[in-house]
Every structure is written in C-alpha cells, then in structure tokens.
C-alpha cells in the first residue's frame, strides 16, 4: 500500500521530471510561443533576478495527483521552471490556494489532498538547484477542461550553492495561461 508521503514523493518526482523535460526542449534562446496559447510571465528576485516568460501546462497524473508546470529559458541561458502540485488529481476550482511550507518536516495541521506546494527549479549560469516553497499563494482565475488561468506569488528556499554557507532563496510572482498536456 502506498502511503500519502510516498504518493507526494512520487508526485513531486514526476513533476520535476516533466519540468526538466520542458526546460530541456528550449535550446539556448527564449522558449518560443506555444501555438496552443499557453504562456506565463514571472518576475524573480534573490538567487536569480529578472523577468521570465515561457510555456505553461497542467496535467492530472492519475494516482500522482495534479500539477501546473511553468517552464522557460531566458536569453541569458538561465532556465527557470516553477511547478505547483497537489495530491488530488482533479483540476482545482477558481479561488485562492495558500502554498504550504514544503520544507516543514512535521506540518501542523497535516496537509490535505487539496493543498498545493511549489518547487522552483533553476538551471544555468546564475544559479542551479531545486528550491521548495516556504509560503505564497496560487490564485486560479479561470478553469476549463483544456485551460487554467491564474496568478501566483511565492517564496522558496534551497541548499547553499557550492562555496557558500547561505541557502538559496527566491521570490517569484506572475501570471499564467496553462493548457492541458499528457505526461511523457
């Protein structure tokens, strides 16, 4: 039997793999506009500073849950991928969702299947690493079977880069139009 922690770990790994695939498809320039209308824009500060744009997708990966993945490659070569995930595989309804502290090993209250967490994946010359959300909100403004629109703001932390004692931190805010996709 798969425990809820195992399900969350499996879900997180599947979203990171999807995010890595999306960011690896971009080459050395900005991600081209997606012909199906998906997009996102975000401003980041901290370990990476700047404005980023790219593609946005959402998927329900069955037992692994539901996820929204925003992926881009900046002209500087810095890749930024932000994924939002929860254990419930159904698309969320409209409204605001507080992002859980992904770094808390013993959250109180215990997370539910409806709760979202976020991961920021950075790869490139400015910073590289997986940063986990500590706070923030995901606001879903429109939902259909093929598209989810929304805004977000979050803070995420990750391990210190080589040669530093200071953990990486980033704040991010932005908006997205995510279209449905099938995981690889």
LINGIHU-V599177 format. One record per residue. RES is the residue in one small letter. NEAR is the number of other ideal C-beta (glycine too) atoms within 8 Angstrom. D_FIRST is the distance of its C-alpha to the first C-alpha in Angstrom with 2 decimals. Layout:
RES & NEAR & D_FIRST
RES & NEAR & D_FIRST
This chain:
x & 2 & 0.00
x & 6 & 3.80
x & 6 & 6.43
x & 6 & 9.75
x & 6 & 11.51
x & 8 & 9.58
x & 13 & 10.20
x & 10 & 13.73
x & 8 & 14.33
x & 11 & 13.47
x & 14 & 15.62
x & 11 & 18.33
x & 8 & 18.59
x & 12 & 18.95
x & 13 & 21.62
x & 12 & 23.42
x & 9 & 23.56
x & 14 & 24.95
x & 14 & 27.35
x & 10 & 28.51
x & 9 & 29.22
x & 12 & 31.18
x & 14 & 33.25
x & 6 & 33.97
x & 7 & 35.63
x & 13 & 38.46
x & 5 & 40.93
x & 5 & 43.30
x & 6 & 44.38
x & 10 & 43.01
x & 11 & 40.36
x & 4 & 42.40
x & 4 & 42.12
x & 10 & 39.43
x & 4 & 41.21
x & 5 & 38.69
x & 8 & 39.66
x & 13 & 36.78
x & 12 & 37.96
x & 16 & 37.52
x & 10 & 39.86
x & 14 & 39.16
x & 10 & 41.19
x & 13 & 39.76
x & 7 & 41.36
x & 9 & 40.63
x & 12 & 39.26
x & 12 & 40.30
x & 6 & 43.09
x & 9 & 44.04
x & 7 & 43.41
x & 11 & 40.98
x & 10 & 40.48
x & 14 & 38.26
x & 12 & 35.76
x & 15 & 32.89
x & 12 & 30.01
x & 14 & 26.98
x & 12 & 23.89
x & 9 & 20.84
x & 12 & 18.26
x & 5 & 15.91
x & 8 & 12.36
x & 9 & 13.99
x & 15 & 16.44
x & 14 & 20.23
x & 15 & 22.78
x & 15 & 26.54
x & 16 & 28.03
x & 15 & 31.70
x & 15 & 33.21
x & 16 & 36.76
x & 14 & 39.04
x & 12 & 42.16
x & 5 & 45.56
x & 8 & 45.45
x & 9 & 42.49
x & 14 & 40.07
x & 14 & 36.77
x & 15 & 34.93
x & 14 & 31.58
x & 15 & 30.01
x & 15 & 26.57
x & 12 & 25.26
x & 14 & 21.58
x & 13 & 19.35
x & 12 & 15.80
x & 9 & 17.39
x & 10 & 18.24
x & 6 & 21.44
x & 8 & 24.68
x & 14 & 26.05
x & 6 & 29.19
x & 7 & 32.43
x & 7 & 32.92
x & 7 & 32.30
x & 12 & 28.98
x & 8 & 29.14
x & 14 & 27.33
x & 11 & 25.19
x & 8 & 26.08
x & 12 & 23.62
x & 7 & 25.07
x & 7 & 24.34
x & 3 & 21.68
x & 4 & 21.71
x & 8 & 22.67
x & 4 & 24.23
x & 4 & 23.51
x & 5 & 19.79
x & 8 & 19.32
x & 6 & 18.36
x & 7 & 17.12
x & 7 & 20.89
x & 11 & 21.91
x & 12 & 23.17
x & 14 & 23.42
x & 17 & 25.69
x & 17 & 26.24
x & 16 & 29.76
x & 16 & 30.07
x & 18 & 33.62
x & 7 & 35.10
x & 12 & 38.81
x & 5 & 41.97
x & 9 & 41.78
x & 10 & 38.26
x & 6 & 34.99
x & 11 & 31.56
x & 9 & 28.47
x & 15 & 29.26
x & 13 & 26.83
x & 16 & 27.98
x & 10 & 29.35
x & 7 & 30.89
x & 12 & 32.18
x & 10 & 31.99
x & 14 & 31.00
x & 10 & 33.34
x & 14 & 32.61
x & 7 & 36.03
x & 9 & 35.50
x & 10 & 32.68
x & 6 & 33.01
x & 3 & 30.90
x & 5 & 32.27
x & 12 & 33.22
x & 14 & 32.28
x & 11 & 35.04
x & 13 & 34.87
x & 9 & 35.96
x & 17 & 34.36
x & 8 & 35.35
x & 16 & 33.30
x & 10 & 33.64
x & 16 & 31.41
x & 10 & 31.65
x & 13 & 30.82
x & 6 & 31.86
x & 7 & 35.57
x & 10 & 37.08
x & 3 & 38.67
x & 3 & 41.82
x & 6 & 41.00
x & 3 & 39.76
x & 5 & 39.13
x & 7 & 35.68
x & 15 & 35.81
x & 11 & 35.84
x & 14 & 36.39
x & 11 & 37.09
x & 14 & 36.73
x & 9 & 37.85
x & 11 & 38.40
x & 9 & 37.76
x & 16 & 36.04
x & 12 & 36.06
x & 16 & 32.76
x & 13 & 32.45
x & 10 & 29.44
x & 7 & 28.18
x & 5 & 25.61
x & 7 & 23.56
x & 5 & 24.77
